[in-house]
Structures are given as structure tokens and as C-alpha cells.
Amino acid sequence: MKPTLGKKPNQIILHAGTNDIGKLSPCEIADNIVNIAREIESSTDAQVIISELVTRWDLSASGDVDAVNKRPRKFCNQRQWNFIRHDDIHPTDLSRGGLRLGETGIAKMYNTFANKLV
């Protein structure tokens, strides 16, 4: 993160946490995301934008992704920060293994990010 902050960007999209599911609780993951956002806010004048976690095949029924996304979304509402939702990314947009975004998912996420940046 520090090399990016050193370039003094105007906006930063924080997309983190998916790989922690299964290792940490949804609450711990959400707290980590919020703490990183706070660190960015205190280290730069950049606008902080938090990107929600996207679905994975192995997590679609667990509710963990939704549980993680609630706290950062609430935090963004309280701080009047932008929160990026990925409602258009579905399990069919994942790669064969279902853990990562496939080509269509990457394209959708890219377009969502590009539309949020000034």
C-alpha cells in the first residue's frame, strides 16, 4: 500500500478480504478492511472507495461474503465514502475452479471500477 500512497493518487479503491475467508471470521475480515481504509484515510488526501467482496463457488451458500460486506458498507455510509457493489457479478462470471473471477467477471469489475473513478 505504501508505494501506491507515495504516488499521491486522488482516489484509492480498496478491494481486499476474499482470500481471508475460511482463515478468519467474517467480523475479523470486515474489521481488517475497515482498519486498512482508516490507515489510507490518515495517510493521504485520496478519496477512499471500498469495493465489496464478490461471490465464490465455495462460499455461495455460507453467507460469509454477505456477512463481511455489511460492516464496510455501513462504515462507508457513516463516513460518506463510496462503496462499490458488484451486483452484476454472478457465479457464472467465475473461473473454472470458482474461486477467482473469470474473463467476464474481470471485465465487469474493471468497468465498475472505471465508472467509479473520476
Phi and psi restraints in degrees (range 20) as a CNS / XPLOR table:
assign (resid 1 and name C) (resid 2 and name N)
       (resid 2 and name CA) (resid 2 and name C) 1.0 -60.8 20.0 2
assign (resid 2 and name N) (resid 2 and name CA)
       (resid 2 and name C) (resid 3 and name N) 1.0 -41.8 20.0 2
assign (resid 2 and name C) (resid 3 and name N)
       (resid 3 and name CA) (resid 3 and name C) 1.0 -60.0 20.0 2
assign (resid 3 and name N) (resid 3 and name CA)
       (resid 3 and name C) (resid 4 and name N) 1.0 -37.1 20.0 2
assign (resid 3 and name C) (resid 4 and name N)
       (resid 4 and name CA) (resid 4 and name C) 1.0 -67.4 20.0 2
assign (resid 4 and name N) (resid 4 and name CA)
       (resid 4 and name C) (resid 5 and name N) 1.0 -44.9 20.0 2
assign (resid 4 and name C) (resid 5 and name N)
       (resid 5 and name CA) (resid 5 and name C) 1.0 -63.3 20.0 2
assign (resid 5 and name N) (resid 5 and name CA)
       (resid 5 and name C) (resid 6 and name N) 1.0 -32.2 20.0 2
assign (resid 5 and name C) (resid 6 and name N)
       (resid 6 and name CA) (resid 6 and name C) 1.0 -64.1 20.0 2
assign (resid 6 and name N) (resid 6 and name CA)
       (resid 6 and name C) (resid 7 and name N) 1.0 -21.1 20.0 2
assign (resid 6 and name C) (resid 7 and name N)
       (resid 7 and name CA) (resid 7 and name C) 1.0 -84.3 20.0 2
assign (resid 7 and name N) (resid 7 and name CA)
       (resid 7 and name C) (resid 8 and name N) 1.0 -1.8 20.0 2
assign (resid 7 and name C) (resid 8 and name N)
       (resid 8 and name CA) (resid 8 and name C) 1.0 53.7 20.0 2
assign (resid 8 and name N) (resid 8 and name CA)
       (resid 8 and name C) (resid 9 and name N) 1.0 59.0 20.0 2
assign (resid 8 and name C) (resid 9 and name N)
       (resid 9 and name CA) (resid 9 and name C) 1.0 -70.3 20.0 2
assign (resid 9 and name N) (resid 9 and name CA)
       (resid 9 and name C) (resid 10 and name N) 1.0 157.9 20.0 2
assign (resid 9 and name C) (resid 10 and name N)
       (resid 10 and name CA) (resid 10 and name C) 1.0 -81.2 20.0 2
assign (resid 10 and name N) (resid 10 and name CA)
       (resid 10 and name C) (resid 11 and name N) 1.0 -30.0 20.0 2
assign (resid 10 and name C) (resid 11 and name N)
       (resid 11 and name CA) (resid 11 and name C) 1.0 -139.4 20.0 2
assign (resid 11 and name N) (resid 11 and name CA)
       (resid 11 and name C) (resid 12 and name N) 1.0 148.8 20.0 2
assign (resid 11 and name C) (resid 12 and name N)
       (resid 12 and name CA) (resid 12 and name C) 1.0 -134.9 20.0 2
assign (resid 12 and name N) (resid 12 and name CA)
       (resid 12 and name C) (resid 13 and name N) 1.0 126.6 20.0 2
assign (resid 12 and name C) (resid 13 and name N)
       (resid 13 and name CA) (resid 13 and name C) 1.0 -98.2 20.0 2
assign (resid 13 and name N) (resid 13 and name CA)
       (resid 13 and name C) (resid 14 and name N) 1.0 123.0 20.0 2
assign (resid 13 and name C) (resid 14 and name N)
       (resid 14 and name CA) (resid 14 and name C) 1.0 -100.8 20.0 2
assign (resid 14 and name N) (resid 14 and name CA)
       (resid 14 and name C) (resid 15 and name N) 1.0 113.0 20.0 2
assign (resid 14 and name C) (resid 15 and name N)
       (resid 15 and name CA) (resid 15 and name C) 1.0 -124.5 20.0 2
assign (resid 15 and name N) (resid 15 and name CA)
       (resid 15 and name C) (resid 16 and name N) 1.0 103.2 20.0 2
assign (resid 15 and name C) (resid 16 and name N)
       (resid 16 and name CA) (resid 16 and name C) 1.0 -150.8 20.0 2
assign (resid 16 and name N) (resid 16 and name CA)
       (resid 16 and name C) (resid 17 and name N) 1.0 160.6 20.0 2
assign (resid 16 and name C) (resid 17 and name N)
       (resid 17 and name CA) (resid 17 and name C) 1.0 114.8 20.0 2
assign (resid 17 and name N) (resid 17 and name CA)
       (resid 17 and name C) (resid 18 and name N) 1.0 -25.8 20.0 2
assign (resid 17 and name C) (resid 18 and name N)
       (resid 18 and name CA) (resid 18 and name C) 1.0 -59.7 20.0 2
assign (resid 18 and name N) (resid 18 and name CA)
       (resid 18 and name C) (resid 19 and name N) 1.0 -41.2 20.0 2
assign (resid 18 and name C) (resid 19 and name N)
       (resid 19 and name CA) (resid 19 and name C) 1.0 -70.6 20.0 2
assign (resid 19 and name N) (resid 19 and name CA)
       (resid 19 and name C) (resid 20 and name N) 1.0 -12.3 20.0 2
assign (resid 19 and name C) (resid 20 and name N)
       (resid 20 and name CA) (resid 20 and name C) 1.0 -85.5 20.0 2
assign (resid 20 and name N) (resid 20 and name CA)
       (resid 20 and name C) (resid 21 and name N) 1.0 -14.0 20.0 2
assign (resid 20 and name C) (resid 21 and name N)
       (resid 21 and name CA) (resid 21 and name C) 1.0 -65.3 20.0 2
assign (resid 21 and name N) (resid 21 and name CA)
       (resid 21 and name C) (resid 22 and name N) 1.0 132.8 20.0 2
assign (resid 21 and name C) (resid 22 and name N)
       (resid 22 and name CA) (resid 22 and name C) 1.0 96.9 20.0 2
assign (resid 22 and name N) (resid 22 and name CA)
       (resid 22 and name C) (resid 23 and name N) 1.0 -22.3 20.0 2
assign (resid 22 and name C) (resid 23 and name N)
       (resid 23 and name CA) (resid 23 and name C) 1.0 -101.5 20.0 2
assign (resid 23 and name N) (resid 23 and name CA)
       (resid 23 and name C) (resid 24 and name N) 1.0 -36.1 20.0 2
assign (resid 23 and name C) (resid 24 and name N)
       (resid 24 and name CA) (resid 24 and name C) 1.0 -124.3 20.0 2
assign (resid 24 and name N) (resid 24 and name CA)
       (resid 24 and name C) (resid 25 and name N) 1.0 162.0 20.0 2
assign (resid 24 and name C) (resid 25 and name N)
       (resid 25 and name CA) (resid 25 and name C) 1.0 -74.3 20.0 2
assign (resid 25 and name N) (resid 25 and name CA)
       (resid 25 and name C) (resid 26 and name N) 1.0 156.7 20.0 2
assign (resid 25 and name C) (resid 26 and name N)
       (resid 26 and name CA) (resid 26 and name C) 1.0 -54.7 20.0 2
assign (resid 26 and name N) (resid 26 and name CA)
       (resid 26 and name C) (resid 27 and name N) 1.0 -37.4 20.0 2
assign (resid 26 and name C) (resid 27 and name N)
       (resid 27 and name CA) (resid 27 and name C) 1.0 -64.8 20.0 2
assign (resid 27 and name N) (resid 27 and name CA)
       (resid 27 and name C) (resid 28 and name N) 1.0 -42.8 20.0 2
assign (resid 27 and name C) (resid 28 and name N)
       (resid 28 and name CA) (resid 28 and name C) 1.0 -64.0 20.0 2
assign (resid 28 and name N) (resid 28 and name CA)
       (resid 28 and name C) (resid 29 and name N) 1.0 -41.4 20.0 2
assign (resid 28 and name C) (resid 29 and name N)
       (resid 29 and name CA) (resid 29 and name C) 1.0 -63.9 20.0 2
assign (resid 29 and name N) (resid 29 and name CA)
       (resid 29 and name C) (resid 30 and name N) 1.0 -46.9 20.0 2
assign (resid 29 and name C) (resid 30 and name N)
       (resid 30 and name CA) (resid 30 and name C) 1.0 -60.8 20.0 2
assign (resid 30 and name N) (resid 30 and name CA)
       (resid 30 and name C) (resid 31 and name N) 1.0 -42.5 20.0 2
assign (resid 30 and name C) (resid 31 and name N)
       (resid 31 and name CA) (resid 31 and name C) 1.0 -62.3 20.0 2
assign (resid 31 and name N) (resid 31 and name CA)
       (resid 31 and name C) (resid 32 and name N) 1.0 -40.9 20.0 2
assign (resid 31 and name C) (resid 32 and name N)
       (resid 32 and name CA) (resid 32 and name C) 1.0 -61.5 20.0 2
assign (resid 32 and name N) (resid 32 and name CA)
       (resid 32 and name C) (resid 33 and name N) 1.0 -42.8 20.0 2
assign (resid 32 and name C) (resid 33 and name N)
       (resid 33 and name CA) (resid 33 and name C) 1.0 -62.2 20.0 2
assign (resid 33 and name N) (resid 33 and name CA)
       (resid 33 and name C) (resid 34 and name N) 1.0 -47.3 20.0 2
assign (resid 33 and name C) (resid 34 and name N)
       (resid 34 and name CA) (resid 34 and name C) 1.0 -62.9 20.0 2
assign (resid 34 and name N) (resid 34 and name CA)
       (resid 34 and name C) (resid 35 and name N) 1.0 -40.5 20.0 2
assign (resid 34 and name C) (resid 35 and name N)
       (resid 35 and name CA) (resid 35 and name C) 1.0 -64.9 20.0 2
assign (resid 35 and name N) (resid 35 and name CA)
       (resid 35 and name C) (resid 36 and name N) 1.0 -39.6 20.0 2
assign (resid 35 and name C) (resid 36 and name N)
       (resid 36 and name CA) (resid 36 and name C) 1.0 -63.9 20.0 2
assign (resid 36 and name N) (resid 36 and name CA)
       (resid 36 and name C) (resid 37 and name N) 1.0 -42.9 20.0 2
assign (resid 36 and name C) (resid 37 and name N)
       (resid 37 and name CA) (resid 37 and name C) 1.0 -61.1 20.0 2
assign (resid 37 and name N) (resid 37 and name CA)
       (resid 37 and name C) (resid 38 and name N) 1.0 -42.1 20.0 2
assign (resid 37 and name C) (resid 38 and name N)
       (resid 38 and name CA) (resid 38 and name C) 1.0 -63.0 20.0 2
assign (resid 38 and name N) (resid 38 and name CA)
       (resid 38 and name C) (resid 39 and name N) 1.0 -40.9 20.0 2
assign (resid 38 and name C) (resid 39 and name N)
       (resid 39 and name CA) (resid 39 and name C) 1.0 -62.9 20.0 2
assign (resid 39 and name N) (resid 39 and name CA)
       (resid 39 and name C) (resid 40 and name N) 1.0 -42.2 20.0 2
assign (resid 39 and name C) (resid 40 and name N)
       (resid 40 and name CA) (resid 40 and name C) 1.0 -61.0 20.0 2
assign (resid 40 and name N) (resid 40 and name CA)
       (resid 40 and name C) (resid 41 and name N) 1.0 -46.5 20.0 2
assign (resid 40 and name C) (resid 41 and name N)
       (resid 41 and name CA) (resid 41 and name C) 1.0 -59.1 20.0 2
assign (resid 41 and name N) (resid 41 and name CA)
       (resid 41 and name C) (resid 42 and name N) 1.0 -39.7 20.0 2
assign (resid 41 and name C) (resid 42 and name N)
       (resid 42 and name CA) (resid 42 and name C) 1.0 -79.8 20.0 2
assign (resid 42 and name N) (resid 42 and name CA)
       (resid 42 and name C) (resid 43 and name N) 1.0 -13.5 20.0 2
assign (resid 42 and name C) (resid 43 and name N)
       (resid 43 and name CA) (resid 43 and name C) 1.0 -103.8 20.0 2
assign (resid 43 and name N) (resid 43 and name CA)
       (resid 43 and name C) (resid 44 and name N) 1.0 -6.8 20.0 2
assign (resid 43 and name C) (resid 44 and name N)
       (resid 44 and name CA) (resid 44 and name C) 1.0 -154.8 20.0 2
assign (resid 44 and name N) (resid 44 and name CA)
       (resid 44 and name C) (resid 45 and name N) 1.0 164.8 20.0 2
assign (resid 44 and name C) (resid 45 and name N)
       (resid 45 and name CA) (resid 45 and name C) 1.0 -93.4 20.0 2
assign (resid 45 and name N) (resid 45 and name CA)
       (resid 45 and name C) (resid 46 and name N) 1.0 3.1 20.0 2
assign (resid 45 and name C) (resid 46 and name N)
       (resid 46 and name CA) (resid 46 and name C) 1.0 -66.0 20.0 2
assign (resid 46 and name N) (resid 46 and name CA)
       (resid 46 and name C) (resid 47 and name N) 1.0 147.2 20.0 2
assign (resid 46 and name C) (resid 47 and name N)
       (resid 47 and name CA) (resid 47 and name C) 1.0 -72.3 20.0 2
assign (resid 47 and name N) (resid 47 and name CA)
       (resid 47 and name C) (resid 48 and name N) 1.0 128.5 20.0 2
assign (resid 47 and name C) (resid 48 and name N)
       (resid 48 and name CA) (resid 48 and name C) 1.0 -95.1 20.0 2
assign (resid 48 and name N) (resid 48 and name CA)
       (resid 48 and name C) (resid 49 and name N) 1.0 129.9 20.0 2
assign (resid 48 and name C) (resid 49 and name N)
       (resid 49 and name CA) (resid 49 and name C) 1.0 -125.2 20.0 2
assign (resid 49 and name N) (resid 49 and name CA)
       (resid 49 and name C) (resid 50 and name N) 1.0 125.2 20.0 2
assign (resid 49 and name C) (resid 50 and name N)
       (resid 50 and name CA) (resid 50 and name C) 1.0 -100.7 20.0 2
assign (resid 50 and name N) (resid 50 and name CA)
       (resid 50 and name C) (resid 51 and name N) 1.0 131.9 20.0 2
assign (resid 50 and name C) (resid 51 and name N)
       (resid 51 and name CA) (resid 51 and name C) 1.0 -100.8 20.0 2
assign (resid 51 and name N) (resid 51 and name CA)
       (resid 51 and name C) (resid 52 and name N) 1.0 129.4 20.0 2
assign (resid 51 and name C) (resid 52 and name N)
       (resid 52 and name CA) (resid 52 and name C) 1.0 -69.8 20.0 2
assign (resid 52 and name N) (resid 52 and name CA)
       (resid 52 and name C) (resid 53 and name N) 1.0 158.3 20.0 2
assign (resid 52 and name C) (resid 53 and name N)
       (resid 53 and name CA) (resid 53 and name C) 1.0 -67.9 20.0 2
assign (resid 53 and name N) (resid 53 and name CA)
       (resid 53 and name C) (resid 54 and name N) 1.0 149.0 20.0 2
assign (resid 53 and name C) (resid 54 and name N)
       (resid 54 and name CA) (resid 54 and name C) 1.0 -105.2 20.0 2
assign (resid 54 and name N) (resid 54 and name CA)
       (resid 54 and name C) (resid 55 and name N) 1.0 163.3 20.0 2
assign (resid 54 and name C) (resid 55 and name N)
       (resid 55 and name CA) (resid 55 and name C) 1.0 -65.0 20.0 2
assign (resid 55 and name N) (resid 55 and name CA)
       (resid 55 and name C) (resid 56 and name N) 1.0 158.7 20.0 2
assign (resid 55 and name C) (resid 56 and name N)
       (resid 56 and name CA) (resid 56 and name C) 1.0 -138.3 20.0 2
assign (resid 56 and name N) (resid 56 and name CA)
       (resid 56 and name C) (resid 57 and name N) 1.0 149.7 20.0 2
assign (resid 56 and name C) (resid 57 and name N)
       (resid 57 and name CA) (resid 57 and name C) 1.0 -56.3 20.0 2
assign (resid 57 and name N) (resid 57 and name CA)
       (resid 57 and name C) (resid 58 and name N) 1.0 -42.2 20.0 2
assign (resid 57 and name C) (resid 58 and name N)
       (resid 58 and name CA) (resid 58 and name C) 1.0 -74.7 20.0 2
assign (resid 58 and name N) (resid 58 and name CA)
       (resid 58 and name C) (resid 59 and name N) 1.0 -7.1 20.0 2
assign (resid 58 and name C) (resid 59 and name N)
       (resid 59 and name CA) (resid 59 and name C) 1.0 -119.2 20.0 2
assign (resid 59 and name N) (resid 59 and name CA)
       (resid 59 and name C) (resid 60 and name N) 1.0 -3.9 20.0 2
assign (resid 59 and name C) (resid 60 and name N)
       (resid 60 and name CA) (resid 60 and name C) 1.0 -58.4 20.0 2
assign (resid 60 and name N) (resid 60 and name CA)
       (resid 60 and name C) (resid 61 and name N) 1.0 -33.4 20.0 2
assign (resid 60 and name C) (resid 61 and name N)
       (resid 61 and name CA) (resid 61 and name C) 1.0 -95.0 20.0 2
assign (resid 61 and name N) (resid 61 and name CA)
       (resid 61 and name C) (resid 62 and name N) 1.0 -13.0 20.0 2
assign (resid 61 and name C) (resid 62 and name N)
       (resid 62 and name CA) (resid 62 and name C) 1.0 -75.3 20.0 2
assign (resid 62 and name N) (resid 62 and name CA)
       (resid 62 and name C) (resid 63 and name N) 1.0 -27.2 20.0 2
assign (resid 62 and name C) (resid 63 and name N)
       (resid 63 and name CA) (resid 63 and name C) 1.0 81.9 20.0 2
assign (resid 63 and name N) (resid 63 and name CA)
       (resid 63 and name C) (resid 64 and name N) 1.0 -0.9 20.0 2
assign (resid 63 and name C) (resid 64 and name N)
       (resid 64 and name CA) (resid 64 and name C) 1.0 -63.4 20.0 2
assign (resid 64 and name N) (resid 64 and name CA)
       (resid 64 and name C) (resid 65 and name N) 1.0 -40.0 20.0 2
assign (resid 64 and name C) (resid 65 and name N)
       (resid 65 and name CA) (resid 65 and name C) 1.0 -62.1 20.0 2
assign (resid 65 and name N) (resid 65 and name CA)
       (resid 65 and name C) (resid 66 and name N) 1.0 -46.6 20.0 2
assign (resid 65 and name C) (resid 66 and name N)
       (resid 66 and name CA) (resid 66 and name C) 1.0 -62.7 20.0 2
assign (resid 66 and name N) (resid 66 and name CA)
       (resid 66 and name C) (resid 67 and name N) 1.0 -40.1 20.0 2
assign (resid 66 and name C) (resid 67 and name N)
       (resid 67 and name CA) (resid 67 and name C) 1.0 -62.4 20.0 2
assign (resid 67 and name N) (resid 67 and name CA)
       (resid 67 and name C) (resid 68 and name N) 1.0 -41.5 20.0 2
assign (resid 67 and name C) (resid 68 and name N)
       (resid 68 and name CA) (resid 68 and name C) 1.0 -66.0 20.0 2
assign (resid 68 and name N) (resid 68 and name CA)
       (resid 68 and name C) (resid 69 and name N) 1.0 -43.7 20.0 2
assign (resid 68 and name C) (resid 69 and name N)
       (resid 69 and name CA) (resid 69 and name C) 1.0 -66.8 20.0 2
assign (resid 69 and name N) (resid 69 and name CA)
       (resid 69 and name C) (resid 70 and name N) 1.0 -23.8 20.0 2
assign (resid 69 and name C) (resid 70 and name N)
       (resid 70 and name CA) (resid 70 and name C) 1.0 -62.2 20.0 2
assign (resid 70 and name N) (resid 70 and name CA)
       (resid 70 and name C) (resid 71 and name N) 1.0 -46.4 20.0 2
assign (resid 70 and name C) (resid 71 and name N)
       (resid 71 and name CA) (resid 71 and name C) 1.0 -68.4 20.0 2
assign (resid 71 and name N) (resid 71 and name CA)
       (resid 71 and name C) (resid 72 and name N) 1.0 -49.2 20.0 2
assign (resid 71 and name C) (resid 72 and name N)
       (resid 72 and name CA) (resid 72 and name C) 1.0 -61.1 20.0 2
assign (resid 72 and name N) (resid 72 and name CA)
       (resid 72 and name C) (resid 73 and name N) 1.0 -34.9 20.0 2
assign (resid 72 and name C) (resid 73 and name N)
       (resid 73 and name CA) (resid 73 and name C) 1.0 -63.2 20.0 2
assign (resid 73 and name N) (resid 73 and name CA)
       (resid 73 and name C) (resid 74 and name N) 1.0 -45.0 20.0 2
assign (resid 73 and name C) (resid 74 and name N)
       (resid 74 and name CA) (resid 74 and name C) 1.0 -63.7 20.0 2
assign (resid 74 and name N) (resid 74 and name CA)
       (resid 74 and name C) (resid 75 and name N) 1.0 -42.7 20.0 2
assign (resid 74 and name C) (resid 75 and name N)
       (resid 75 and name CA) (resid 75 and name C) 1.0 -58.8 20.0 2
assign (resid 75 and name N) (resid 75 and name CA)
       (resid 75 and name C) (resid 76 and name N) 1.0 -45.0 20.0 2
assign (resid 75 and name C) (resid 76 and name N)
       (resid 76 and name CA) (resid 76 and name C) 1.0 -63.1 20.0 2
assign (resid 76 and name N) (resid 76 and name CA)
       (resid 76 and name C) (resid 77 and name N) 1.0 -40.8 20.0 2
assign (resid 76 and name C) (resid 77 and name N)
       (resid 77 and name CA) (resid 77 and name C) 1.0 -61.7 20.0 2
assign (resid 77 and name N) (resid 77 and name CA)
       (resid 77 and name C) (resid 78 and name N) 1.0 -41.1 20.0 2
assign (resid 77 and name C) (resid 78 and name N)
       (resid 78 and name CA) (resid 78 and name C) 1.0 -67.3 20.0 2
assign (resid 78 and name N) (resid 78 and name CA)
       (resid 78 and name C) (resid 79 and name N) 1.0 -37.0 20.0 2
assign (resid 78 and name C) (resid 79 and name N)
       (resid 79 and name CA) (resid 79 and name C) 1.0 -90.4 20.0 2
assign (resid 79 and name N) (resid 79 and name CA)
       (resid 79 and name C) (resid 80 and name N) 1.0 -5.2 20.0 2
assign (resid 79 and name C) (resid 80 and name N)
       (resid 80 and name CA) (resid 80 and name C) 1.0 58.8 20.0 2
assign (resid 80 and name N) (resid 80 and name CA)
       (resid 80 and name C) (resid 81 and name N) 1.0 41.3 20.0 2
assign (resid 80 and name C) (resid 81 and name N)
       (resid 81 and name CA) (resid 81 and name C) 1.0 -95.9 20.0 2
assign (resid 81 and name N) (resid 81 and name CA)
       (resid 81 and name C) (resid 82 and name N) 1.0 160.1 20.0 2
assign (resid 81 and name C) (resid 82 and name N)
       (resid 82 and name CA) (resid 82 and name C) 1.0 -77.6 20.0 2
assign (resid 82 and name N) (resid 82 and name CA)
       (resid 82 and name C) (resid 83 and name N) 1.0 141.7 20.0 2
assign (resid 82 and name C) (resid 83 and name N)
       (resid 83 and name CA) (resid 83 and name C) 1.0 -127.1 20.0 2
assign (resid 83 and name N) (resid 83 and name CA)
       (resid 83 and name C) (resid 84 and name N) 1.0 122.4 20.0 2
assign (resid 83 and name C) (resid 84 and name N)
       (resid 84 and name CA) (resid 84 and name C) 1.0 -91.4 20.0 2
assign (resid 84 and name N) (resid 84 and name CA)
       (resid 84 and name C) (resid 85 and name N) 1.0 123.0 20.0 2
assign (resid 84 and name C) (resid 85 and name N)
       (resid 85 and name CA) (resid 85 and name C) 1.0 -98.7 20.0 2
assign (resid 85 and name N) (resid 85 and name CA)
       (resid 85 and name C) (resid 86 and name N) 1.0 149.7 20.0 2
assign (resid 85 and name C) (resid 86 and name N)
       (resid 86 and name CA) (resid 86 and name C) 1.0 -120.1 20.0 2
assign (resid 86 and name N) (resid 86 and name CA)
       (resid 86 and name C) (resid 87 and name N) 1.0 52.9 20.0 2
assign (resid 86 and name C) (resid 87 and name N)
       (resid 87 and name CA) (resid 87 and name C) 1.0 -63.0 20.0 2
assign (resid 87 and name N) (resid 87 and name CA)
       (resid 87 and name C) (resid 88 and name N) 1.0 -21.2 20.0 2
assign (resid 87 and name C) (resid 88 and name N)
       (resid 88 and name CA) (resid 88 and name C) 1.0 -89.2 20.0 2
assign (resid 88 and name N) (resid 88 and name CA)
       (resid 88 and name C) (resid 89 and name N) 1.0 -2.2 20.0 2
assign (resid 88 and name C) (resid 89 and name N)
       (resid 89 and name CA) (resid 89 and name C) 1.0 -97.3 20.0 2
assign (resid 89 and name N) (resid 89 and name CA)
       (resid 89 and name C) (resid 90 and name N) 1.0 122.6 20.0 2
assign (resid 89 and name C) (resid 90 and name N)
       (resid 90 and name CA) (resid 90 and name C) 1.0 -121.6 20.0 2
assign (resid 90 and name N) (resid 90 and name CA)
       (resid 90 and name C) (resid 91 and name N) 1.0 167.5 20.0 2
assign (resid 90 and name C) (resid 91 and name N)
       (resid 91 and name CA) (resid 91 and name C) 1.0 -53.8 20.0 2
assign (resid 91 and name N) (resid 91 and name CA)
       (resid 91 and name C) (resid 92 and name N) 1.0 -28.5 20.0 2
assign (resid 91 and name C) (resid 92 and name N)
       (resid 92 and name CA) (resid 92 and name C) 1.0 -69.7 20.0 2
assign (resid 92 and name N) (resid 92 and name CA)
       (resid 92 and name C) (resid 93 and name N) 1.0 -13.3 20.0 2
assign (resid 92 and name C) (resid 93 and name N)
       (resid 93 and name CA) (resid 93 and name C) 1.0 -92.0 20.0 2
assign (resid 93 and name N) (resid 93 and name CA)
       (resid 93 and name C) (resid 94 and name N) 1.0 6.1 20.0 2
assign (resid 93 and name C) (resid 94 and name N)
       (resid 94 and name CA) (resid 94 and name C) 1.0 -91.8 20.0 2
assign (resid 94 and name N) (resid 94 and name CA)
       (resid 94 and name C) (resid 95 and name N) 1.0 162.7 20.0 2
assign (resid 94 and name C) (resid 95 and name N)
       (resid 95 and name CA) (resid 95 and name C) 1.0 -69.9 20.0 2
assign (resid 95 and name N) (resid 95 and name CA)
       (resid 95 and name C) (resid 96 and name N) 1.0 175.6 20.0 2
assign (resid 95 and name C) (resid 96 and name N)
       (resid 96 and name CA) (resid 96 and name C) 1.0 -54.3 20.0 2
assign (resid 96 and name N) (resid 96 and name CA)
       (resid 96 and name C) (resid 97 and name N) 1.0 -41.3 20.0 2
assign (resid 96 and name C) (resid 97 and name N)
       (resid 97 and name CA) (resid 97 and name C) 1.0 -73.6 20.0 2
assign (resid 97 and name N) (resid 97 and name CA)
       (resid 97 and name C) (resid 98 and name N) 1.0 -16.4 20.0 2
assign (resid 97 and name C) (resid 98 and name N)
       (resid 98 and name CA) (resid 98 and name C) 1.0 78.8 20.0 2
assign (resid 98 and name N) (resid 98 and name CA)
       (resid 98 and name C) (resid 99 and name N) 1.0 8.8 20.0 2
assign (resid 98 and name C) (resid 99 and name N)
       (resid 99 and name CA) (resid 99 and name C) 1.0 -102.6 20.0 2
assign (resid 99 and name N) (resid 99 and name CA)
       (resid 99 and name C) (resid 100 and name N) 1.0 -22.2 20.0 2
assign (resid 99 and name C) (resid 100 and name N)
       (resid 100 and name CA) (resid 100 and name C) 1.0 -125.4 20.0 2
assign (resid 100 and name N) (resid 100 and name CA)
       (resid 100 and name C) (resid 101 and name N) 1.0 162.8 20.0 2
assign (resid 100 and name C) (resid 101 and name N)
       (resid 101 and name CA) (resid 101 and name C) 1.0 -70.5 20.0 2
assign (resid 101 and name N) (resid 101 and name CA)
       (resid 101 and name C) (resid 102 and name N) 1.0 139.6 20.0 2
assign (resid 101 and name C) (resid 102 and name N)
       (resid 102 and name CA) (resid 102 and name C) 1.0 -87.8 20.0 2
assign (resid 102 and name N) (resid 102 and name CA)
       (resid 102 and name C) (resid 103 and name N) 1.0 -171.9 20.0 2
assign (resid 102 and name C) (resid 103 and name N)
       (resid 103 and name CA) (resid 103 and name C) 1.0 -57.2 20.0 2
assign (resid 103 and name N) (resid 103 and name CA)
       (resid 103 and name C) (resid 104 and name N) 1.0 -45.7 20.0 2
assign (resid 103 and name C) (resid 104 and name N)
       (resid 104 and name CA) (resid 104 and name C) 1.0 -67.6 20.0 2
assign (resid 104 and name N) (resid 104 and name CA)
       (resid 104 and name C) (resid 105 and name N) 1.0 -37.8 20.0 2
assign (resid 104 and name C) (resid 105 and name N)
       (resid 105 and name CA) (resid 105 and name C) 1.0 -65.3 20.0 2
assign (resid 105 and name N) (resid 105 and name CA)
       (resid 105 and name C) (resid 106 and name N) 1.0 -41.2 20.0 2
assign (resid 105 and name C) (resid 106 and name N)
       (resid 106 and name CA) (resid 106 and name C) 1.0 -62.6 20.0 2
assign (resid 106 and name N) (resid 106 and name CA)
       (resid 106 and name C) (resid 107 and name N) 1.0 -44.2 20.0 2
assign (resid 106 and name C) (resid 107 and name N)
       (resid 107 and name CA) (resid 107 and name C) 1.0 -62.4 20.0 2
assign (resid 107 and name N) (resid 107 and name CA)
       (resid 107 and name C) (resid 108 and name N) 1.0 -42.2 20.0 2
assign (resid 107 and name C) (resid 108 and name N)
       (resid 108 and name CA) (resid 108 and name C) 1.0 -65.4 20.0 2
assign (resid 108 and name N) (resid 108 and name CA)
       (resid 108 and name C) (resid 109 and name N) 1.0 -43.6 20.0 2
assign (resid 108 and name C) (resid 109 and name N)
       (resid 109 and name CA) (resid 109 and name C) 1.0 -65.1 20.0 2
assign (resid 109 and name N) (resid 109 and name CA)
       (resid 109 and name C) (resid 110 and name N) 1.0 -42.5 20.0 2
assign (resid 109 and name C) (resid 110 and name N)
       (resid 110 and name CA) (resid 110 and name C) 1.0 -57.4 20.0 2
assign (resid 110 and name N) (resid 110 and name CA)
       (resid 110 and name C) (resid 111 and name N) 1.0 -48.1 20.0 2
assign (resid 110 and name C) (resid 111 and name N)
       (resid 111 and name CA) (resid 111 and name C) 1.0 -63.0 20.0 2
assign (resid 111 and name N) (resid 111 and name CA)
       (resid 111 and name C) (resid 112 and name N) 1.0 -39.9 20.0 2
assign (resid 111 and name C) (resid 112 and name N)
       (resid 112 and name CA) (resid 112 and name C) 1.0 -63.5 20.0 2
assign (resid 112 and name N) (resid 112 and name CA)
       (resid 112 and name C) (resid 113 and name N) 1.0 -45.4 20.0 2
assign (resid 112 and name C) (resid 113 and name N)
       (resid 113 and name CA) (resid 113 and name C) 1.0 -62.1 20.0 2
assign (resid 113 and name N) (resid 113 and name CA)
       (resid 113 and name C) (resid 114 and name N) 1.0 -47.7 20.0 2
assign (resid 113 and name C) (resid 114 and name N)
       (resid 114 and name CA) (resid 114 and name C) 1.0 -60.0 20.0 2
assign (resid 114 and name N) (resid 114 and name CA)
       (resid 114 and name C) (resid 115 and name N) 1.0 -37.0 20.0 2
assign (resid 114 and name C) (resid 115 and name N)
       (resid 115 and name CA) (resid 115 and name C) 1.0 -72.3 20.0 2
assign (resid 115 and name N) (resid 115 and name CA)
       (resid 115 and name C) (resid 116 and name N) 1.0 -23.2 20.0 2
assign (resid 115 and name C) (resid 116 and name N)
       (resid 116 and name CA) (resid 116 and name C) 1.0 -83.6 20.0 2
assign (resid 116 and name N) (resid 116 and name CA)
       (resid 116 and name C) (resid 117 and name N) 1.0 -26.7 20.0 2
assign (resid 116 and name C) (resid 117 and name N)
       (resid 117 and name CA) (resid 117 and name C) 1.0 -81.7 20.0 2
assign (resid 117 and name N) (resid 117 and name CA)
       (resid 117 and name C) (resid 118 and name N) 1.0 143.1 20.0 2
